[in-house]
Amino acid sequence: MHLYDVTVPQLAHTLTNLDRWLTKAGEHAAAKGMPEDTLLGSRLAPDQFALVRQVQVATDNAKFVPGRLAGKEWPSHPDTETTLEQLRARIASVKSYLATYQPADFEGAHERQIVLPWMQKGQHMTAADYVVQFALPNFYFHVVTAYSIMRHLGIALGKMDYIGPIAIRNA
């Protein structure tokens, strides 16, 4: 499978799901009289990021992956969101950025050495190792943590909300 196929469409699909969950979270908070800042500030453990930061990190990762693989710049987001609408706008922005990519942008990506900011001088990962061992697991970690925070708050989300619409074909 092509690196484009395992990254860009999957990242966009999952961000679409995350956006739906935030819509449900807003509806839940309104129905329960929960202040939005309480929702966005919720976390599962004292040393974990709050919901707002989980969404910010997930969207950052979604733009870093194709940017690093294709050797392109990604948009800057200053992490100043304080409302659900602002988070949803950030998701929309990143999805628009992802939509600019085509499989051709990933030609030669397998040979690209990926260097992450925290690596020591001279260290790198192959593109495939970056995608499989770091980028996708890191993205899904923050997405599932956001999902879990919302579930913990009683927001009606289930497994199929997490997976989202899937392509089912007839024989």
DSSP file (Angstrom, degrees, kcal/mol; ACC not computed):
  #  RESIDUE AA STRUCTURE BP1 BP2  ACC     N-H-->O    O-->H-N    N-H-->O    O-->H-N    TCO  KAPPA ALPHA  PHI   PSI    X-CA   Y-CA   Z-CA
    1    1 A M              0   0    0      0, 0.0     2,-0.1     0, 0.0     5,-0.0   0.000 360.0 360.0 360.0 145.6    0.0    0.0    0.0
    2    2 A H     >  -     0   0    0      1,-0.1     4,-1.4     5,-0.0     3,-0.3  -0.452 360.0-121.8 -75.7 143.8    1.2    3.5   -0.8
    3    3 A L  H  > S+     0   0    0      1,-0.2     4,-0.6     2,-0.2     5,-0.3   0.838 113.7  57.6 -56.7 -33.7    2.2    5.8    2.1
    4    4 A Y  H >> S+     0   0    0      1,-0.2     3,-1.3     2,-0.2     4,-0.7   0.947 103.8  52.5 -58.9 -48.0   -0.4    8.3    0.9
    5    5 A D  H 34 S+     0   0    0     -3,-0.3     5,-0.3     1,-0.3    -1,-0.2   0.812 111.2  45.1 -62.0 -33.0   -3.2    5.7    1.3
    6    6 A V  H 3< S+     0   0    0     -4,-1.4    -1,-0.3     3,-0.1    -2,-0.2   0.480 125.8  28.3 -91.6  -1.2   -2.3    4.8    4.9
    7    7 A T  H <X S+     0   0    0     -3,-1.3     4,-3.2    -4,-0.6     5,-0.3   0.664 114.7  40.2-119.7 -75.5   -1.9    8.4    6.0
    8    8 A V  H  X S+     0   0    0     -4,-0.7     4,-2.5    -5,-0.3     5,-0.2   0.889 119.3  41.2 -54.8 -53.9   -3.8   11.2    4.4
    9    9 A P  H  > S+     0   0    0      0, 0.0     4,-2.4     0, 0.0    -1,-0.2   0.895 118.4  48.4 -62.7 -36.0   -7.3    9.5    3.9
   10   10 A Q  H  > S+     0   0    0     -5,-0.3     4,-2.3     2,-0.2    -2,-0.2   0.905 111.9  48.1 -69.9 -41.3   -7.0    7.9    7.3
   11   11 A L  H  X S+     0   0    0     -4,-3.2     4,-2.3     2,-0.2    -1,-0.2   0.934 114.1  46.8 -63.2 -45.5   -6.0   11.1    9.1
   12   12 A A  H  X S+     0   0    0     -4,-2.5     4,-2.1    -5,-0.3    -2,-0.2   0.912 111.7  51.3 -63.3 -43.2   -8.9   13.0    7.3
   13   13 A H  H  X S+     0   0    0     -4,-2.4     4,-1.9    -5,-0.2    -1,-0.2   0.926 112.2  45.8 -59.2 -46.7  -11.4   10.3    8.2
   14   14 A T  H  X S+     0   0    0     -4,-2.3     4,-2.6     1,-0.2    -1,-0.2   0.863 110.0  53.2 -69.6 -35.6  -10.5   10.3   11.8
   15   15 A L  H  X S+     0   0    0     -4,-2.3     4,-2.4     2,-0.2    -1,-0.2   0.874 106.5  54.1 -65.5 -35.3  -10.5   14.1   12.1
   16   16 A T  H  X S+     0   0    0     -4,-2.1     4,-1.9     2,-0.2    -2,-0.2   0.921 109.8  47.4 -61.2 -43.5  -14.0   14.0   10.6
   17   17 A N  H  X S+     0   0    0     -4,-1.9     4,-2.3     2,-0.2    -2,-0.2   0.930 110.0  52.2 -62.4 -45.7  -15.0   11.6   13.4
   18   18 A L  H  X S+     0   0    0     -4,-2.6     4,-2.1     1,-0.2    -2,-0.2   0.890 107.2  53.1 -58.7 -40.6  -13.3   13.8   16.0
   19   19 A D  H  X S+     0   0    0     -4,-2.4     4,-1.8     1,-0.2    -1,-0.2   0.907 108.0  50.8 -61.2 -42.5  -15.3   16.8   14.7
   20   20 A R  H  X S+     0   0    0     -4,-1.9     4,-2.4     1,-0.2    -2,-0.2   0.901 108.5  52.1 -61.6 -41.1  -18.6   14.8   15.1
   21   21 A W  H  X S+     0   0    0     -4,-2.3     4,-2.7     1,-0.2    -1,-0.2   0.899 107.1  52.2 -64.0 -39.3  -17.7   13.9   18.7
   22   22 A L  H  X S+     0   0    0     -4,-2.1     4,-2.3     2,-0.2    -1,-0.2   0.869 107.6  52.6 -65.6 -34.8  -17.1   17.5   19.5
   23   23 A T  H  X S+     0   0    0     -4,-1.8     4,-2.1     2,-0.2    -2,-0.2   0.945 111.9  45.2 -62.6 -47.3  -20.5   18.3   18.1
   24   24 A K  H  X S+     0   0    0     -4,-2.4     4,-2.7     1,-0.2    -2,-0.2   0.879 110.6  55.0 -62.3 -37.8  -22.0   15.7   20.4
   25   25 A A  H  X S+     0   0    0     -4,-2.7     4,-2.9     1,-0.2    -1,-0.2   0.911 107.8  49.2 -63.0 -42.0  -19.9   16.9   23.3
   26   26 A G  H  X S+     0   0    0     -4,-2.3     4,-2.4     2,-0.2    -1,-0.2   0.910 111.8  48.1 -63.3 -42.5  -21.3   20.4   22.8
   27   27 A E  H  X S+     0   0    0     -4,-2.1     4,-2.4     2,-0.2    -2,-0.2   0.910 113.3  48.5 -63.4 -42.7  -24.9   19.1   22.7
   28   28 A H  H  X S+     0   0    0     -4,-2.7     4,-2.1     2,-0.2     6,-0.2   0.934 111.4  49.1 -62.5 -47.8  -24.3   17.1   25.8
   29   29 A A  H  X>S+     0   0    0     -4,-2.9     5,-2.6     1,-0.2     4,-0.8   0.911 112.1  48.6 -60.9 -42.6  -22.7   20.0   27.7
   30   30 A A  H ><5S+     0   0    0     -4,-2.4     3,-0.6     1,-0.2    -1,-0.2   0.921 111.9  48.9 -63.4 -43.5  -25.6   22.3   26.7
   31   31 A A  H 3<5S+     0   0    0     -4,-2.4    -1,-0.2     1,-0.2    -2,-0.2   0.830 117.4  41.1 -66.1 -32.0  -28.2   19.7   27.8
   32   32 A K  H 3<5S-     0   0    0     -4,-2.1    -1,-0.2    -5,-0.2    -2,-0.2   0.473 110.4-117.8 -94.6  -3.5  -26.4   19.1   31.2
   33   33 A G  T <<5 +     0   0    0     -4,-0.8    -3,-0.2    -3,-0.6    -4,-0.1   0.790  58.2 158.7  71.0  26.3  -25.6   22.7   31.8
   34   34 A M      < -     0   0    0     -5,-2.6    -1,-0.2    -6,-0.2    -2,-0.1  -0.725  44.7-118.8 -85.4 124.5  -21.9   22.0   31.8
   35   35 A P    >>  -     0   0    0      0, 0.0     4,-1.9     0, 0.0     3,-0.7  -0.348  18.5-126.2 -60.4 141.8  -19.8   25.0   31.0
   36   36 A E  H 3> S+     0   0    0      1,-0.3     4,-2.9     2,-0.2     5,-0.2   0.854 109.9  57.0 -60.0 -35.9  -17.8   24.6   27.8
   37   37 A D  H 3> S+     0   0    0      1,-0.2     4,-1.5     2,-0.2    -1,-0.3   0.822 104.5  53.0 -68.2 -28.1  -14.5   25.4   29.6
   38   38 A T  H <4 S+     0   0    0     -3,-0.7     4,-0.5     2,-0.2    -1,-0.2   0.928 111.3  46.7 -67.6 -44.9  -15.2   22.5   32.0
   39   39 A L  H >< S+     0   0    0     -4,-1.9     3,-1.3     1,-0.2    12,-0.3   0.959 115.6  44.3 -58.2 -52.9  -15.7   20.2   29.1
   40   40 A L  H 3< S+     0   0    0     -4,-2.9    12,-2.4     1,-0.3    13,-0.3   0.760 113.5  51.5 -68.3 -24.9  -12.5   21.4   27.3
   41   41 A G  T 3< S+     0   0    0     -4,-1.5    -1,-0.3    -5,-0.2    -2,-0.2   0.452  85.0 116.3 -90.1  -0.7  -10.5   21.4   30.5
   42   42 A S    <   +     0   0    0     -3,-1.3     9,-2.3    -4,-0.5     2,-0.3  -0.363  38.1 172.9 -72.0 148.2  -11.5   17.8   31.4
   43   43 A R        -     0   0    0      7,-0.2     7,-0.1   106,-0.1     6,-0.1  -0.943  38.2-128.5-147.4 164.7   -8.8   15.1   31.5
   44   44 A L  S    S+     0   0    0      5,-0.4    -1,-0.1    -2,-0.3     6,-0.1   0.778  93.6  16.0 -88.2 -29.9   -8.5   11.5   32.6
   45   45 A A  S >  S-     0   0    0      4,-0.2     3,-2.1     1,-0.1    -1,-0.2  -0.981  79.5-112.5-143.8 151.7   -5.6   11.8   34.9
   46   46 A P  T 3  S+     0   0    0      0, 0.0    -1,-0.1     0, 0.0     4,-0.1   0.801 116.6  47.7 -57.0 -30.0   -3.9   14.8   36.5
   47   47 A D  T 3  S+     0   0    0      2,-0.1     2,-0.3    -3,-0.0     0, 0.0   0.312  96.7  91.1 -97.0  10.5   -0.7   14.4   34.4
   48   48 A Q  S <  S-     0   0    0     -3,-2.1     2,-0.0     1,-0.1     6,-0.0  -0.691  85.5 -95.8-100.4 157.4   -2.5   14.1   31.1
   49   49 A F        -     0   0    0     -2,-0.3    -5,-0.4     1,-0.1    -4,-0.2  -0.360  42.1-112.9 -64.7 149.4   -3.4   16.8   28.6
   50   50 A A     >  -     0   0    0     -7,-0.1     4,-2.3     1,-0.1     3,-0.4  -0.289  37.3 -93.3 -73.8 168.2   -7.0   18.2   28.9
   51   51 A L  H  > S+     0   0    0     -9,-2.3     4,-2.2   -12,-0.3     5,-0.2   0.892 124.9  54.8 -52.5 -46.7   -9.4   17.6   26.0
   52   52 A V  H  > S+     0   0    0    -12,-2.4     4,-2.0     1,-0.2    -1,-0.2   0.908 111.1  45.0 -57.2 -42.8   -8.6   20.9   24.3
   53   53 A R  H  > S+     0   0    0     -3,-0.4     4,-2.8   -13,-0.3     5,-0.3   0.854 107.7  57.8 -72.2 -34.4   -4.9   20.0   24.2
   54   54 A Q  H  X S+     0   0    0     -4,-2.3     4,-2.4     1,-0.2    -1,-0.2   0.925 109.5  45.7 -59.5 -43.0   -5.6   16.4   23.0
   55   55 A V  H  X S+     0   0    0     -4,-2.2     4,-2.5     2,-0.2     5,-0.2   0.911 112.3  51.0 -67.0 -42.2   -7.4   17.9   20.0
   56   56 A Q  H  X S+     0   0    0     -4,-2.0     4,-2.2    -5,-0.2    -2,-0.2   0.924 113.1  44.8 -61.0 -44.7   -4.7   20.4   19.3
   57   57 A V  H  X S+     0   0    0     -4,-2.8     4,-2.7     2,-0.2    -2,-0.2   0.901 111.9  52.5 -68.7 -40.5   -2.0   17.7   19.4
   58   58 A A  H  X S+     0   0    0     -4,-2.4     4,-2.1    -5,-0.3    -2,-0.2   0.929 111.9  45.7 -60.5 -44.2   -4.0   15.3   17.3
   59   59 A T  H  X S+     0   0    0     -4,-2.5     4,-1.4     2,-0.2    -1,-0.2   0.880 111.1  53.2 -68.9 -35.9   -4.5   18.0   14.6
   60   60 A D  H >X S+     0   0    0     -4,-2.2     4,-2.3    -5,-0.2     3,-0.5   0.954 110.1  47.6 -59.8 -48.2   -0.8   18.9   14.8
   61   61 A N  H 3X S+     0   0    0     -4,-2.7     4,-2.1     1,-0.2    -2,-0.2   0.882 106.2  58.5 -61.1 -38.0    0.1   15.3   14.2
   62   62 A A  H 3< S+     0   0    0     -4,-2.1    -1,-0.2     1,-0.2    -2,-0.2   0.831 112.6  39.2 -63.1 -31.4   -2.3   15.1   11.3
   63   63 A K  H <X S+     0   0    0     -4,-1.4     4,-1.5    -3,-0.5    -1,-0.2   0.798 111.7  57.0 -88.4 -29.6   -0.6   17.9    9.5
   64   64 A F  H  X S+     0   0    0     -4,-2.3     4,-3.2    -5,-0.2     5,-0.3   0.893  98.4  62.6 -66.2 -39.0    3.0   16.9   10.4
   65   65 A V  H  X S+     0   0    0     -4,-2.1     4,-2.3     1,-0.2     5,-0.2   0.957 111.4  32.1 -57.5 -61.0    2.7   13.4    8.9
   66   66 A P  H  > S+     0   0    0      0, 0.0     4,-2.7     0, 0.0     6,-0.3   0.880 118.0  57.5 -67.1 -33.0    2.1   14.3    5.2
   67   67 A G  H  X>S+     0   0    0     -4,-1.5     5,-2.2     1,-0.2     4,-1.1   0.937 111.3  41.2 -59.7 -46.7    4.2   17.4    5.6
   68   68 A R  H  <5S+     0   0    0     -4,-3.2    -1,-0.2     3,-0.2    -3,-0.2   0.907 116.3  49.3 -68.0 -41.5    7.2   15.4    6.7
   69   69 A L  H  <5S+     0   0    0     -4,-2.3    -2,-0.2    -5,-0.3    -1,-0.2   0.876 120.3  35.6 -66.7 -37.0    6.7   12.6    4.2
   70   70 A A  H  <5S-     0   0    0     -4,-2.7    -1,-0.2    -5,-0.2    -2,-0.2   0.517 107.8-120.7 -94.7  -6.2    6.3   15.0    1.2
   71   71 A G  T  <5 +     0   0    0     -4,-1.1     2,-0.3     1,-0.2    -3,-0.2   0.867  67.0 134.9  70.0  36.0    8.9   17.5    2.4
   72   72 A K      < -     0   0    0     -5,-2.2    -1,-0.2    -6,-0.3     2,-0.1  -0.810  58.6-105.6-117.3 157.2    6.3   20.3    2.5
   73   73 A E        -     0   0    0     -2,-0.3    -1,-0.0    -3,-0.1    -3,-0.0  -0.445  32.2-147.3 -73.6 152.3    5.6   23.1    5.1
   74   74 A W        -     0   0    0     -2,-0.1   -10,-0.1     1,-0.1   -11,-0.0  -0.835  26.1 -91.2-117.7 159.6    2.4   22.8    7.1
   75   75 A P        -     0   0    0      0, 0.0     2,-0.4     0, 0.0   -12,-0.1  -0.315  39.3-119.3 -69.3 153.1    0.2   25.5    8.5
   76   76 A S        -     0   0    0      2,-0.0   -16,-0.0    -2,-0.0     0, 0.0  -0.757  24.5-174.1 -93.4 137.5    0.8   27.0   11.9
   77   77 A H        -     0   0    0     -2,-0.4   -17,-0.0   -21,-0.0    13,-0.0  -0.978  15.5-152.2-128.9 118.1   -1.8   26.8   14.6
   78   78 A P        -     0   0    0      0, 0.0    -1,-0.0     0, 0.0    -2,-0.0   0.374  34.9-118.5 -77.6   6.4   -0.8   28.8   17.8
   79   79 A D  S    S+     0   0    0      1,-0.1   -23,-0.0   -23,-0.1   -22,-0.0   0.923  72.2 131.6  60.7  46.9   -2.8   26.6   20.2
   80   80 A T        +     0   0    0      6,-0.1    -1,-0.1     2,-0.0     2,-0.1   0.282  23.9 134.1-110.5   8.8   -5.1   29.4   21.4
   81   81 A E        +     0   0    0      1,-0.1   -25,-0.1     5,-0.1     3,-0.1  -0.360  18.5 164.5 -65.7 135.6   -8.5   27.6   21.0
   82   82 A T        +     0   0    0     -2,-0.1     2,-0.3     1,-0.0    -1,-0.1   0.327  58.0  54.0-130.3   2.1  -10.8   28.1   24.0
   83   83 A T  S  > S-     0   0    0      1,-0.1     4,-2.0   -43,-0.1     5,-0.1  -0.914  81.1-116.0-135.0 161.6  -14.1   27.0   22.5
   84   84 A L  H  > S+     0   0    0     -2,-0.3     4,-2.8     1,-0.2     5,-0.2   0.906 116.5  55.1 -61.0 -42.0  -15.6   24.0   20.7
   85   85 A E  H  > S+     0   0    0      1,-0.2     4,-2.1     2,-0.2    -1,-0.2   0.890 107.2  49.7 -60.9 -39.3  -16.2   26.1   17.6
   86   86 A Q  H  > S+     0   0    0      2,-0.2     4,-1.9     1,-0.2    -1,-0.2   0.896 111.8  48.4 -66.7 -39.2  -12.5   27.1   17.5
   87   87 A L  H  X S+     0   0    0     -4,-2.0     4,-2.3     2,-0.2    -2,-0.2   0.909 111.3  50.1 -65.4 -41.1  -11.4   23.5   17.8
   88   88 A R  H  X S+     0   0    0     -4,-2.8     4,-2.3     1,-0.2    -2,-0.2   0.867 109.2  51.9 -66.0 -35.5  -13.8   22.5   15.1
   89   89 A A  H  X S+     0   0    0     -4,-2.1     4,-2.3    -5,-0.2    -1,-0.2   0.872 108.3  51.8 -66.7 -36.8  -12.4   25.3   12.9
   90   90 A R  H  X S+     0   0    0     -4,-1.9     4,-2.4     2,-0.2    -2,-0.2   0.923 109.2  49.4 -64.7 -44.0   -8.9   24.0   13.5
   91   91 A I  H  X S+     0   0    0     -4,-2.3     4,-2.7     1,-0.2    -2,-0.2   0.935 111.0  50.0 -59.8 -45.7  -10.0   20.5   12.5
   92   92 A A  H  X S+     0   0    0     -4,-2.3     4,-2.3     1,-0.2    -1,-0.2   0.893 109.5  51.9 -60.2 -40.5  -11.6   22.0    9.3
   93   93 A S  H  X S+     0   0    0     -4,-2.3     4,-2.0     2,-0.2    -1,-0.2   0.919 111.4  45.8 -62.4 -44.4   -8.4   23.9    8.6
   94   94 A V  H  X S+     0   0    0     -4,-2.4     4,-2.7     2,-0.2    -2,-0.2   0.893 111.1  52.6 -68.7 -38.7   -6.2   20.8    8.9
   95   95 A K  H  X S+     0   0    0     -4,-2.7     4,-1.9     2,-0.2    -1,-0.2   0.898 108.6  51.0 -62.7 -38.9   -8.6   18.7    6.8
   96   96 A S  H  < S+     0   0    0     -4,-2.3     4,-0.4     2,-0.2    -2,-0.2   0.902 110.2  49.9 -63.3 -40.7   -8.4   21.4    4.1
   97   97 A Y  H >< S+     0   0    0     -4,-2.0     3,-1.5     1,-0.2     4,-0.3   0.928 109.2  51.0 -62.0 -46.0   -4.6   21.2    4.3
   98   98 A L  H >< S+     0   0    0     -4,-2.7     3,-1.9     1,-0.3    -1,-0.2   0.864 101.1  63.6 -60.2 -35.2   -4.8   17.4    4.0
   99   99 A A  T 3< S+     0   0    0     -4,-1.9    -1,-0.3     1,-0.3    -2,-0.2   0.642  89.6  68.7 -66.1 -13.6   -7.0   17.7    0.9
  100  100 A T  T <  S+     0   0    0     -3,-1.5    -1,-0.3    -4,-0.4     2,-0.3   0.620  85.1  92.1 -79.0 -11.1   -4.1   19.5   -0.9
  101  101 A Y    <   -     0   0    0     -3,-1.9     3,-0.0    -4,-0.3    -3,-0.0  -0.598  50.8-178.4 -90.6 145.6   -2.2   16.2   -1.0
  102  102 A Q    >   -     0   0    0     -2,-0.3     3,-1.8     1,-0.0     4,-0.4  -0.898  44.4-102.3-129.6 160.3   -2.2   13.7   -3.8
  103  103 A P  G >  S+     0   0    0      0, 0.0     3,-1.9     0, 0.0     4,-0.2   0.848 118.8  65.0 -52.8 -35.0   -0.4   10.3   -4.0
  104  104 A A  G >  S+     0   0    0      1,-0.3     3,-1.5     2,-0.2    -3,-0.0   0.786  88.9  67.6 -61.1 -26.5    2.2   11.9   -6.4
  105  105 A D  G <  S+     0   0    0     -3,-1.8    -1,-0.3     1,-0.3    -4,-0.0   0.704  97.4  55.0 -65.1 -17.8    3.3   14.2   -3.5
  106  106 A F  G X  S+     0   0    0     -3,-1.9     3,-2.4    -4,-0.4     4,-0.4   0.367  73.7 128.8 -99.6   3.7    4.7   11.1   -1.8
  107  107 A E  T <  S+     0   0    0     -3,-1.5    -3,-0.0     1,-0.3     0, 0.0  -0.412  82.9  12.6 -60.3 130.8    6.9    9.9   -4.6
  108  108 A G  T >> S+     0   0    0     -2,-0.1     3,-1.1     1,-0.0     4,-0.6   0.415  90.2 123.0  81.9  -1.6   10.3    9.3   -3.2
  109  109 A A  G X4  +     0   0    0     -3,-2.4     3,-1.1     1,-0.3    18,-0.3   0.827  63.0  66.0 -63.0 -31.1    9.0    9.5    0.4
  110  110 A H  G 34 S+     0   0    0     -4,-0.4    17,-0.5     1,-0.3    18,-0.3   0.812 103.4  47.0 -61.5 -28.3   10.4    6.0    1.2
  111  111 A E  G <4 S+     0   0    0     -3,-1.1    -1,-0.3    15,-0.1    -2,-0.2   0.607  89.4 108.9 -87.1 -12.1   13.9    7.3    0.8
  112  112 A R    <<  -     0   0    0     -3,-1.1    15,-0.7    -4,-0.6     2,-0.6  -0.419  65.8-136.4 -69.9 136.3   13.3   10.4    2.9
  113  113 A Q  E     -A  126   0A   0     13,-0.2     2,-0.6    -2,-0.1    13,-0.2  -0.842  16.9-146.1 -92.0 123.8   15.0   10.5    6.3
  114  114 A I  E     -A  125   0A   0     11,-3.3    11,-2.2    -2,-0.6     2,-0.5  -0.813  14.5-171.1 -95.7 121.9   12.6   11.8    8.9
  115  115 A V        -     0   0    0     -2,-0.6     9,-0.1     9,-0.2    -2,-0.0  -0.962   7.6-155.9-115.0 123.5   14.2   13.8   11.7
  116  116 A L    >   -     0   0    0     -2,-0.5     3,-2.1     4,-0.1     7,-0.1  -0.698  27.4-113.2 -99.1 151.4   12.0   14.8   14.6
  117  117 A P  T 3  S+     0   0    0      0, 0.0    -1,-0.1     0, 0.0    -2,-0.0   0.772 114.3  51.6 -55.8 -29.7   12.7   17.8   16.9
  118  118 A W  T 3  S+     0   0    0      2,-0.0     2,-0.1     0, 0.0    -3,-0.0   0.496  87.0 107.2 -88.8  -3.1   13.6   15.6   19.9
  119  119 A M  S <  S-     0   0    0     -3,-2.1     2,-0.1     1,-0.1     3,-0.1  -0.404  73.4-112.3 -75.7 151.7   16.1   13.4   18.1
  120  120 A Q    >   -     0   0    0      1,-0.2     3,-2.4    -2,-0.1    -1,-0.1  -0.429  50.9 -73.1 -77.5 158.4   19.8   13.7   18.8
  121  121 A K  T 3  S+     0   0    0      1,-0.3    -1,-0.2    -2,-0.1     3,-0.1  -0.243 122.0  19.5 -53.4 131.9   22.1   15.0   16.1
  122  122 A G  T 3  S+     0   0    0      1,-0.3    -1,-0.3    -3,-0.1     2,-0.2   0.281  97.2 119.6  90.4  -9.8   22.6   12.4   13.3
  123  123 A Q    <   +     0   0    0     -3,-2.4    -1,-0.3    -7,-0.1     2,-0.3  -0.610  30.7 150.4 -89.0 149.5   19.5   10.4   14.3
  124  124 A H        -     0   0    0     -2,-0.2     2,-0.3    -9,-0.1    -9,-0.2  -0.960  32.8-130.7-160.2 173.0   16.6    9.8   11.9
  125  125 A M  E     -A  114   0A   0    -11,-2.2   -11,-3.3    -2,-0.3     2,-0.1  -0.930  28.7-110.9-125.9 154.1   13.8    7.4   11.0
  126  126 A T  E  >  -A  113   0A   0     -2,-0.3     4,-2.7   -13,-0.2     5,-0.2  -0.468  35.9-110.8 -73.7 160.8   12.9    5.9    7.6
  127  127 A A  H  > S+     0   0    0    -15,-0.7     4,-2.4   -17,-0.5     5,-0.2   0.922 118.6  49.3 -60.2 -44.5    9.6    7.2    6.3
  128  128 A A  H  > S+     0   0    0    -18,-0.3     4,-2.6     1,-0.2     5,-0.3   0.923 112.5  47.0 -63.0 -44.4    7.9    3.8    6.8
  129  129 A D  H  >>S+     0   0    0      1,-0.2     4,-2.8     2,-0.2     5,-0.7   0.903 110.8  53.5 -63.9 -40.3    9.2    3.4   10.3
  130  130 A Y  I  X>S+     0   0    0     -4,-2.7     5,-3.5     3,-0.2     4,-1.3   0.934 113.3  42.5 -58.1 -47.8    8.1    7.0   11.1
  131  131 A V  I  <>S+     0   0    0     -4,-2.4     5,-2.0     3,-0.2    -2,-0.2   0.950 124.1  34.2 -65.3 -49.9    4.5    6.2    9.9
  132  132 A V  I  <5S+     0   0    0     -4,-2.6    -2,-0.2    -5,-0.2    -3,-0.2   0.883 127.4  33.1 -78.3 -40.6    4.2    2.8   11.5
  133  133 A Q  I  <5S+     0   0    0     -4,-2.8    -3,-0.2    -5,-0.3    -1,-0.2   0.728 135.2   3.5 -93.6 -22.5    6.2    3.2   14.7
  134  134 A F  I  X<S+     0   0    0     -4,-1.3     4,-2.7    -5,-0.7     5,-0.3   0.702 117.6  51.5-127.7 -59.3    5.6    6.8   15.6
  135  135 A A  I  ><S+     0   0    0     -5,-3.5     4,-2.5     1,-0.2    -4,-0.2   0.929 115.0  36.8 -61.3 -55.6    3.3    9.0   13.6
  136  136 A L  H  ><S+     0   0    0     -5,-2.0     4,-2.8    -6,-0.3     5,-0.3   0.929 118.2  49.9 -67.4 -44.1    0.1    7.0   13.4
  137  137 A P  H  > S+     0   0    0      0, 0.0     4,-2.0     0, 0.0    -1,-0.2   0.916 113.4  47.6 -59.0 -39.6    0.4    5.6   16.9
  138  138 A N  H  X S+     0   0    0     -4,-2.7     4,-1.7     2,-0.2    -2,-0.2   0.922 112.6  48.6 -66.2 -44.2    1.0    9.1   18.3
  139  139 A F  H  X S+     0   0    0     -4,-2.5     4,-2.0    -5,-0.3    -1,-0.2   0.954 114.5  44.7 -58.8 -51.5   -2.0   10.5   16.3
  140  140 A Y  H  X S+     0   0    0     -4,-2.8     4,-3.0     1,-0.2     5,-0.3   0.813 106.4  61.5 -67.7 -29.3   -4.3    7.7   17.4
  141  141 A F  H  X S+     0   0    0     -4,-2.0     4,-1.8    -5,-0.3    -1,-0.2   0.946 109.7  40.6 -58.5 -48.2   -3.1    8.0   21.1
  142  142 A H  H  X S+     0   0    0     -4,-1.7     4,-2.1     2,-0.2    -2,-0.2   0.857 115.7  51.0 -71.7 -34.5   -4.3   11.6   21.3
  143  143 A V  H  X S+     0   0    0     -4,-2.0     4,-2.6     2,-0.2    -2,-0.2   0.943 112.4  45.1 -66.6 -47.3   -7.5   10.9   19.3
  144  144 A V  H  X S+     0   0    0     -4,-3.0     4,-2.6     1,-0.2    -2,-0.2   0.837 111.4  53.7 -69.1 -29.9   -8.5    7.9   21.5
  145  145 A T  H  X S+     0   0    0     -4,-1.8     4,-2.4    -5,-0.3    -1,-0.2   0.914 109.2  48.1 -68.1 -41.2   -7.6   10.0   24.7
  146  146 A A  H  X S+     0   0    0     -4,-2.1     4,-2.2     2,-0.2    -2,-0.2   0.936 113.1  49.0 -60.8 -45.4  -10.0   12.7   23.5
  147  147 A Y  H  X S+     0   0    0     -4,-2.6     4,-2.6     1,-0.2    -2,-0.2   0.925 111.4  49.5 -57.5 -46.6  -12.6   10.1   22.8
  148  148 A S  H  X S+     0   0    0     -4,-2.6     4,-2.7     2,-0.2    -1,-0.2   0.866 107.7  53.3 -65.8 -37.4  -12.1    8.6   26.3
  149  149 A I  H  X S+     0   0    0     -4,-2.4     4,-1.5     2,-0.2    -1,-0.2   0.941 111.4  46.6 -60.8 -46.1  -12.4   12.0   28.0
  150  150 A M  H  <>S+     0   0    0     -4,-2.2     5,-2.2     1,-0.2    -2,-0.2   0.911 112.9  48.7 -64.4 -41.7  -15.7   12.5   26.3
  151  151 A R  H ><5S+     0   0    0     -4,-2.6     3,-1.9     1,-0.2    -1,-0.2   0.911 107.8  55.5 -62.6 -41.4  -16.9    9.1   27.1
  152  152 A H  H 3<5S+     0   0    0     -4,-2.7    -1,-0.2     1,-0.3    -2,-0.2   0.820 103.8  55.1 -61.1 -31.3  -15.9    9.6   30.7
  153  153 A L  T 3<5S-     0   0    0     -4,-1.5    -1,-0.3    -3,-0.2    -2,-0.2   0.464 124.8-104.0 -81.0  -1.7  -18.0   12.7   30.8
  154  154 A G  T < 5 +     0   0    0     -3,-1.9     2,-0.3     1,-0.3    -3,-0.2   0.573  64.4 157.8  92.1  10.2  -21.0   10.7   29.7
  155  155 A I      < -     0   0    0     -5,-2.2     2,-1.9    -6,-0.2    -1,-0.3  -0.534  51.8-113.1 -71.2 132.1  -21.2   11.8   26.1
  156  156 A A        +     0   0    0     -2,-0.3     2,-0.4  -132,-0.2    -1,-0.1  -0.460  63.0 141.0 -73.7  84.4  -23.0    9.2   24.1
  157  157 A L        -     0   0    0     -2,-1.9     2,-0.2   -10,-0.1    -3,-0.0  -0.966  24.8-176.7-123.2 142.8  -20.3    7.9   21.9
  158  158 A G    >>  -     0   0    0     -2,-0.4     4,-1.7     1,-0.0     3,-0.7  -0.699  45.3 -83.0-128.5-177.0  -19.8    4.2   20.9
  159  159 A K  H 3> S+     0   0    0      1,-0.3     4,-2.6    -2,-0.2     5,-0.2   0.881 126.2  52.2 -57.4 -41.9  -17.4    2.1   19.0
  160  160 A M  H 3> S+     0   0    0      1,-0.2     4,-2.8     2,-0.2    -1,-0.3   0.776 104.9  56.6 -71.2 -23.8  -19.0    2.9   15.6
  161  161 A D  H <4 S+     0   0    0     -3,-0.7    -1,-0.2     2,-0.2    -2,-0.2   0.886 109.9  46.6 -66.4 -38.3  -18.6    6.7   16.4
  162  162 A Y  H  < S+     0   0    0     -4,-1.7    -2,-0.2     1,-0.2    -1,-0.2   0.941 118.9  39.0 -67.2 -47.3  -14.9    6.0   16.9
  163  163 A I  H  < S-     0   0    0     -4,-2.6    -2,-0.2    -5,-0.1    -3,-0.2   0.907  98.0-165.6 -71.2 -41.4  -14.6    4.0   13.7
  164  164 A G     <  -     0   0    0     -4,-2.8    -1,-0.1    -5,-0.2    -2,-0.1  -0.177  42.5 -15.7  81.8-178.9  -16.9    6.2   11.7
  165  165 A P        -     0   0    0      0, 0.0     2,-0.3     0, 0.0  -148,-0.1  -0.304  68.9-162.7 -59.4 136.7  -18.5    5.5    8.4
  166  166 A I        -     0   0    0      2,-0.0     2,-0.8     0, 0.0    -2,-0.0  -0.862  24.8-106.0-122.0 157.5  -16.9    2.6    6.6
  167  167 A A        +     0   0    0     -2,-0.3     2,-0.5     2,-0.0     0, 0.0  -0.734  38.9 179.5 -85.9 110.4  -17.0    1.5    2.9
  168  168 A I        -     0   0    0     -2,-0.8     2,-0.3     0, 0.0    -2,-0.0  -0.957   7.3-167.0-112.6 127.8  -19.1   -1.7    2.7
  169  169 A R        -     0   0    0     -2,-0.5     2,-0.2     2,-0.0    -2,-0.0  -0.858  18.1-122.2-116.4 148.5  -19.5   -3.1   -0.8
  170  170 A N              0   0    0     -2,-0.3     0, 0.0     1,-0.1     0, 0.0  -0.569 360.0 360.0 -84.0 153.3  -21.9   -5.7   -2.1
  171  171 A A              0   0    0     -2,-0.2    -1,-0.1     0, 0.0    -2,-0.0   0.488 360.0 360.0 -68.3 360.0  -20.6   -8.9   -3.8
